[in-house]
Amino acid sequence: MNKINYNLEMEKVIKTIDKNNKPRLLLHSCCGPCSSAILERINEYFDIDVFYYNPNIDREEEFYRRADEQVELVKNLGLEDEIEVRVLKYDHDEFLDYVKGFEKYQEGGPRCFKCYRQRMEKAAEFASENNYDYFTTTLSISPHKDSQILNRLGDLLSKEYKVKYLFSDFKKKNGFRRSVELTDKFNMYRQDYCGCEFSRRKD
């Protein structure tokens, strides 16, 4: 299967947008650092709400530490009057039930794909029920995440929930590097593992 340049697909959409009539976008975010460069890049084109739904995170303390960083980032960017951060209740058992039987797969494999779907599907469902024009995810900014898989999944969910998916590959145009720069600028907590106990680095 030929690879699609999803950054170009996003730019095609952006070119059609009237900034005086911004479409509503629900941005699923895994954490503040990953969302930083994304919000900086696309906020002028969309009326954005951040959707912090991450039951994969292995500890409640870690979950809320990342949630607090997400809220603080929006303030640091001067967008607290424009962007609402929706933090869903922490429920790690929800994730463990969802990936049951996939625990032994290596990082970046089928277990991770299920994790992507769980979080993106919740975002698609919420976006559909609350009249957003688009939904998307910050996950593609990571150099460890496959944007081809994420965008194909987004396309499937878009059709299932009847809400448009904003195709994207946010690591393009130095997106990941910019997120690191913003993390340093705002002295943000940047975690050293994706979230679940299976992704935790070995000491």
Phi, psi and omega in degrees: 000129180291140179283141179257138176276096185284342173293319177295323177299320178294318182296330176297319179293313182303323181296339182268356188275134172270113184295344176274355179216067187292137172288152178278133182232129172261116183257106172293128181236133176276334181187166179298310181305317181291329181278345190302303182292332180290312178299319179299323186280320190248358183300327182289347183256341186227152169270102194257139162242141178266132184246101183264093179232105186215070180291350178292337184295131195283341182226141181299319179301317179294319180303310184282336174295316178292322178298317179296322178295324178296314179297317181294323178300313181302321177294315181298329178278356180073028186245013185296338178274350183251327188243126173264133176260115180262112180256116179278158182298142180286128178208086184291331179299330178300318177290314183299322176294322184292325184257013180304131183094350181247011187298328188273355179291148180289158178302135181093003182255206186302327178297318179296323180297321177295321179297316177303313184296318181303314183286318181290327179292320177299320178294317179298317179297314180295318180297319180294318184286339185243022169062038171281153177277327182219159164224156175200183183224152176283349191303331184287354178284341181283133175292351180265357182250138183274110182294334178295315179293314182300317183285326174295321177295316177301321179296317178298315181293326177301316180289323182291319185257000175058049173218138186292141175259130176277104177300143184194155168218085191290349176286341179294162181055040177060031182299315181294316180300320179295324178296324177293319179298317181291324176300316178293318182301317183263007179053050183274154172285122177242112185294157182252016173209157188297311180168311184278166180296337181283339181264355183296136181292146177280136177281000000 
